[in-house]
Amino acid sequence: MLKAWGWTILIILLLLLAYSIDLFEFLSSNMFMWLSIVLFVSSILAAFLILGNPFAGDEEDDEKKE
């Protein structure tokens, strides 16, 4: 029970800190929207480069061996 109280107090203090430094205003700003779009597109491009094209036709498959 004491552990739950500690975590609750810590979460409340973190929310008060976020409110005091206007973090919620930054998260609702127009700049943050564009930043999130850029990060999303760059992560999709990185996954495409690292993992390859999922829509490419089958090349030689190790399991088929025909």
LINNORBEL-V721557 format. One record per backbone hydrogen bond with DSSP energy under -0.5 kcal/mol. CO is the residue of the C=O (numbers start at 1). NH is the residue of the N-H. If there is no record, write none. Layout:
<<CO & NH> <CO & NH>>
This chain:
<<1 & 5> <2 & 6> <3 & 7> <4 & 8> <5 & 9> <6 & 10> <7 & 11> <8 & 12> <9 & 13> <10 & 14> <11 & 15> <12 & 16> <13 & 17> <14 & 18> <15 & 19> <16 & 20> <17 & 21> <18 & 23> <19 & 22> <22 & 26> <23 & 27> <24 & 28> <26 & 29> <29 & 33> <30 & 34> <31 & 35> <32 & 36> <33 & 37> <34 & 38> <35 & 39> <36 & 40> <37 & 41> <38 & 42> <39 & 43> <40 & 44> <41 & 45> <42 & 46> <43 & 47> <44 & 48> <45 & 49> <46 & 50> <47 & 51> <47 & 52> <48 & 52> <52 & 54> <53 & 56> <61 & 65>>
